[in-house]
Amino acid sequence: MSSPPDARAAASQFEFRGEVSAIVPHGNGHINDTYLVTCQTQGAPVRYILQHINRHVFRDPVAVMQNVERVTAHLAAQATNQHDGERRALQLIPTHDGRDWQVDAQGETWRAYRFIENARTYETATSTEQAFQAARAFGRFQQQLSTLPPPRLHETIPDFHNTPKRFAALEAAIAADVAGRAAVAKPEIDFARAHESITGILLDAGLPERITHNDTKFNNVLLDDKTGEAVCVIDLDTVMPGLALYDFGDMVRTTTSPAAEDEQDLSKVAMQFPMFEALVRGYLESAGVFLTPAERKYLAFSGKLITFEIGIRFLTDYLAGDTYFKVHRERHNLDRCRTQFKLVESIERQEEEMNRLVESLTR
């Protein structure tokens, strides 16, 4: 078994102000290891985010960081004249030798950001205003990056949202059944197979390529502590070429249900229509300036597709022995899968009404 990453040694390589006084785990991300670093200065303490990039997921950390460098610089340049502009984009902290990331003696890649104070993330949206703010922020993120000059960003995880390939990976995991779990997951396998026909719809729709976030969970946007306004989009490792609707679909998945992503009580899982309406209104307010008619047409469908896709990813990882997503209990990935599939069912029951709403707002 490999040793845990040495956060204190990594922290010593960055240009932090003051002396490091504390390093503690931060957040509950599935992939990377994240730490909150507190430094003592002559004035108030200064805080930073330190992250260890999971190279088993991101096999080319340099490509990840090259994307992050370009994206953060472009967003920061556009925020220069905005109110509170220094909080509107993540700011990389350089290492002592002027790089934007550090590779340690074990070959592990680290980066650091300035901590954005007086703002926080939430696991679930508790109001339509929160949903509106998040959707407007992610739409603005896409809109701002639509002017990023060439070259094309790296694909940090090729085919990340290629649902047909995700489905093929599921079938391979079912056939291999390396962890002996296929029998336990038979109802979920049957559900997945019954929905195979939807997997290629977005890829076959002729939609334009955009620069997208690709992981627009509600907890990837910071909301201001006082005003509740969306301040900054975070977690940029999967920013790369994609379809705009991948981002909107994941917003529907993570924002419209009051239940946590791994909720075991499935009676709590439901697509709340007022939350969906708030997402559509917020997203169109900022992204509507560049969306094509075809992209608008599939807004409602994208929520169902991405929820289904994430569900089969959790199911695939469960069948493979939990090798991708971090798990904290037995059958954790299966619980996550069941939550996604229950949400798909809720979306399907309301899909016609969702489409009518989108049509009325984009007419």
C-alpha positions in Angstrom: 0.0 0.0 0.0 1.3 3.5 -0.9 2.1 6.0 1.8 -0.4 8.9 2.4 0.6 12.1 0.7 2.9 14.4 2.8 0.9 17.6 2.9 3.3 19.5 5.2 6.3 18.8 3.0 4.3 19.9 -0.1 3.1 23.0 1.6 6.7 24.1 2.3 7.3 24.4 -1.5 4.7 27.2 -2.0 5.0 30.9 -1.6 2.6 31.2 1.3 2.6 34.3 3.4 3.8 33.7 6.9 4.6 30.5 8.8 2.4 27.5 8.3 0.6 26.8 11.7 -2.0 24.3 10.7 -2.9 21.9 7.9 -6.2 20.0 8.1 -8.3 18.0 5.6 -10.9 20.1 3.9 -14.1 19.2 2.0 -15.3 15.8 1.0 -14.3 15.4 -2.6 -14.3 11.9 -4.2 -11.0 12.2 -6.1 -8.3 14.6 -4.9 -6.9 15.1 -1.4 -7.6 18.7 -0.2 -6.2 20.5 2.8 -6.8 23.9 4.4 -3.5 25.6 5.2 -3.4 28.3 7.8 -0.4 30.7 8.0 0.4 33.1 10.7 1.4 36.6 9.7 1.9 39.8 11.7 -1.7 40.7 10.9 -4.6 38.3 10.6 -4.0 34.6 9.7 -3.9 33.9 6.0 -5.5 30.7 4.6 -4.9 28.7 1.5 -6.2 25.5 -0.2 -3.5 22.8 -0.9 -4.5 19.9 -3.2 -2.8 16.6 -4.1 -3.9 15.6 -7.6 -5.0 12.0 -7.9 -2.8 10.7 -10.7 -4.7 7.4 -10.9 -7.7 9.4 -12.1 -5.8 12.3 -13.8 -3.1 10.3 -15.6 -1.5 13.5 -17.0 -1.3 16.0 -14.2 0.7 18.4 -16.3 -2.1 18.6 -18.8 -4.5 19.2 -15.9 -2.4 22.1 -14.6 -1.8 23.6 -18.0 -5.6 23.8 -18.4 -6.0 25.2 -15.0 -3.4 27.9 -15.6 -5.0 29.1 -18.7 -8.5 29.0 -17.4 -7.8 30.8 -14.1 -5.8 33.5 -15.9 -8.6 34.1 -18.4 -11.3 34.3 -15.8 -9.2 36.5 -13.6 -8.6 38.9 -16.4 -12.3 39.3 -17.0 -12.9 39.8 -13.3 -10.5 42.7 -13.0 -13.1 45.4 -13.2 -15.8 43.6 -11.4 -17.0 44.3 -7.9 -15.1 42.0 -5.6 -13.1 40.9 -8.6 -10.3 39.2 -6.6 -12.9 36.6 -5.3 -14.4 35.9 -8.7 -11.8 33.4 -9.9 -9.4 30.9 -8.3 -5.9 32.2 -7.9 -3.0 29.8 -8.1 -0.1 30.3 -5.6 3.3 29.8 -7.2 6.0 27.6 -5.8 9.4 29.0 -4.7 10.8 28.3 -8.2 7.9 30.2 -9.9 5.9 27.2 -11.1 2.1 26.8 -10.6 2.4 23.3 -9.3 4.9 21.1 -7.4 6.0 17.5 -8.1 7.3 15.8 -4.9 9.9 13.1 -4.5 7.3 10.4 -4.9 6.1 11.9 -8.2 2.9 13.3 -6.7 1.6 16.6 -8.1 0.4 19.4 -5.8 -1.1 22.8 -6.3 -2.3 25.6 -4.1 -4.9 28.3 -4.3 -5.7 31.4 -2.3 -8.6 30.6 0.0 -11.7 32.6 -0.8 -12.9 34.0 2.5 -16.5 34.7 3.6 -18.0 32.2 1.1 -18.8 28.5 1.3 -20.1 25.6 -0.6 -23.3 23.6 0.3 -23.9 19.9 -0.4 -27.5 20.5 -1.4 -29.5 23.6 -2.5 -32.1 24.6 0.1 -33.8 27.4 -1.9 -34.7 28.3 -5.5 -32.5 31.4 -5.1 -29.4 29.2 -4.3 -30.2 27.1 -7.4 -30.6 30.3 -9.5 -27.3 31.7 -8.3 -25.4 28.4 -9.0 -26.9 28.1 -12.5 -26.1 31.7 -13.4 -22.5 31.2 -12.2 -21.9 28.1 -14.2 -23.5 29.7 -17.3 -21.3 32.7 -16.8 -18.3 30.4 -16.5 -19.1 28.9 -19.9 -19.8 32.3 -21.4 -16.5 33.8 -20.2 -14.5 30.8 -21.5 -16.2 31.0 -24.9 -13.6 33.7 -25.6 -10.5 31.7 -24.5 -8.0 31.9 -27.4 -6.5 28.8 -29.0 -5.1 26.2 -28.7 -7.8 23.8 -27.7 -7.7 22.7 -24.0 -6.4 19.3 -23.2 -8.9 16.5 -22.6 -7.9 15.6 -19.1 -10.1 12.6 -19.0 -10.9 11.5 -22.6 -14.6 10.6 -23.2 -15.5 11.8 -19.7 -19.1 12.4 -20.7 -19.3 9.9 -23.5 -22.4 8.0 -22.3 -22.3 5.2 -24.8 -18.7 4.4 -23.7 -19.7 4.6 -20.1 -22.4 2.1 -20.8 -19.9 -0.2 -22.6 -17.7 0.0 -19.5 -20.6 -1.0 -17.4 -21.3 -4.0 -19.5 -17.6 -5.0 -19.3 -17.8 -4.7 -15.5 -20.9 -6.9 -15.4 -19.3 -9.5 -17.5 -16.1 -9.6 -15.5 -17.8 -9.3 -12.1 -14.4 -9.2 -10.4 -15.8 -8.4 -7.0 -18.6 -10.9 -7.2 -21.3 -8.2 -6.8 -23.4 -8.5 -10.0 -26.1 -10.6 -8.3 -26.6 -8.0 -5.5 -26.9 -5.2 -8.1 -29.2 -7.1 -10.5 -32.1 -4.6 -10.2 -29.8 -1.7 -11.0 -28.2 -3.6 -13.9 -31.7 -4.3 -15.3 -32.6 -0.6 -14.9 -29.5 0.5 -16.7 -30.1 -1.9 -19.6 -33.6 -0.7 -20.0 -32.3 2.8 -20.6 -29.5 2.1 -23.0 -31.4 3.7 -25.9 -30.9 7.2 -24.4 -27.2 7.1 -24.2 -26.3 8.5 -27.6 -28.9 11.2 -28.0 -26.8 14.2 -27.1 -23.8 13.0 -29.1 -26.0 12.4 -32.1 -27.7 15.8 -31.9 -24.9 17.8 -33.7 -24.3 20.2 -30.8 -21.3 22.5 -30.9 -18.2 21.9 -28.8 -17.8 24.3 -25.9 -15.4 24.7 -23.0 -17.2 23.2 -20.1 -16.7 22.5 -16.4 -17.9 18.9 -16.6 -18.5 18.6 -12.9 -21.1 21.2 -12.1 -22.2 19.7 -8.7 -24.0 22.3 -6.6 -21.0 22.1 -4.2 -18.6 23.3 -6.8 -19.8 26.9 -6.6 -19.0 29.2 -3.7 -21.9 31.3 -2.3 -21.2 34.5 -0.4 -21.9 34.2 3.4 -23.8 37.5 3.6 -25.6 38.0 0.3 -25.9 34.4 -0.9 -24.7 35.5 -4.3 -22.6 33.0 -6.3 -19.0 34.2 -6.0 -16.7 31.7 -7.7 -16.8 28.3 -9.6 -14.2 25.9 -8.2 -12.8 22.4 -8.9 -11.4 23.0 -12.4 -9.7 19.6 -13.1 -12.3 18.5 -15.6 -12.5 21.8 -17.5 -12.0 20.8 -21.1 -13.8 20.6 -24.4 -17.4 19.3 -24.1 -21.1 20.0 -24.6 -22.7 22.8 -22.8 -25.5 20.5 -21.8 -23.2 18.2 -19.9 -22.9 21.1 -17.4 -26.5 21.9 -17.3 -27.5 18.3 -16.9 -25.2 17.8 -13.9 -26.7 20.9 -12.3 -30.1 19.2 -12.6 -28.7 16.1 -11.1 -27.1 17.7 -8.1 -29.4 20.6 -7.4 -33.0 19.6 -7.9 -33.2 16.8 -5.3 -33.1 17.6 -1.6 -31.4 14.3 -1.0 -27.6 13.8 -0.7 -25.8 12.0 -3.6 -25.5 8.9 -1.5 -28.8 9.0 0.3 -29.9 5.6 1.5 -33.6 6.5 2.1 -34.8 6.7 -1.5 -38.1 8.2 -0.4 -36.2 11.5 0.0 -35.1 11.5 -3.7 -37.2 13.6 -6.1 -36.7 16.2 -8.8 -38.3 19.3 -7.4 -39.8 21.3 -10.3 -39.3 24.8 -8.7 -35.6 24.0 -8.4 -35.5 23.0 -12.1 -37.2 26.2 -13.1 -34.7 28.3 -11.1 -31.8 26.5 -12.8 -33.2 27.2 -16.2 -33.8 30.8 -15.5 -30.3 31.3 -13.9 -28.5 29.4 -16.7 -30.3 31.2 -19.5 -29.6 34.6 -17.9 -25.9 34.1 -18.4 -25.5 31.4 -21.1 -28.5 32.2 -23.2 -26.5 34.7 -25.3 -24.6 31.9 -27.0 -26.8 28.7 -26.8 -28.1 27.4 -30.1 -31.7 26.3 -30.6 -30.6 22.7 -30.5 -28.9 23.2 -27.2 -32.0 24.8 -25.8 -34.1 22.0 -27.1 -32.3 19.3 -25.0 -31.9 21.3 -21.7 -34.5 19.2 -19.9 -33.3 15.9 -21.4 -29.7 16.6 -20.4 -30.7 16.3 -16.7 -32.0 12.8 -17.2 -29.0 11.7 -19.3 -26.3 13.0 -17.0 -28.1 11.6 -13.9 -28.3 8.2 -15.6 -24.7 8.4 -16.7 -23.4 9.2 -13.2 -25.5 6.3 -12.0 -24.0 3.8 -14.3 -20.5 5.2 -13.4 -21.2 4.5 -9.7 -22.6 1.1 -10.6 -19.5 0.3 -12.7 -17.2 1.2 -9.9 -19.2 -0.9 -7.4 -19.0 -3.9 -9.7 -15.2 -3.3 -10.2 -14.5 -3.2 -6.5 -14.6 0.5 -5.8 -11.4 1.5 -7.6 -12.4 5.1 -8.7 -14.6 6.9 -6.3 -13.7 7.1 -2.6 -16.0 5.0 -0.5 -16.7 5.3 3.3 -19.0 2.3 3.9 -20.0 -1.0 2.4 -22.0 -0.7 -0.8 -21.4 3.1 -0.8 -21.2 3.2 -4.6 -24.3 1.1 -4.9 -26.2 3.5 -2.7 -25.0 6.3 -4.9 -26.1 4.5 -8.0 -29.6 3.8 -6.5 -30.0 7.5 -5.7 -29.2 8.5 -9.3 -31.6 6.0 -10.8 -34.4 7.1 -8.4 -33.8 10.6 -9.6 -34.0 9.5 -13.2 -37.4 8.0 -12.5 -38.6 11.3 -11.0 -37.3 13.3 -13.9 -39.1 11.0 -16.4 -42.4 11.5 -14.6 -42.0 15.3 -15.1 -40.2 15.5 -18.4 -43.0 16.8 -20.5 -43.7 19.6 -18.0 -39.9 20.4 -17.9 -39.8 20.6 -21.7 -42.8 23.0 -21.8 -41.1 25.2 -19.3 -37.9 25.4 -21.3 -39.9 26.1 -24.5 -41.8 28.9 -22.8 -38.6 30.5 -21.5 -36.6 30.2 -24.8 -39.4 31.2 -27.2 
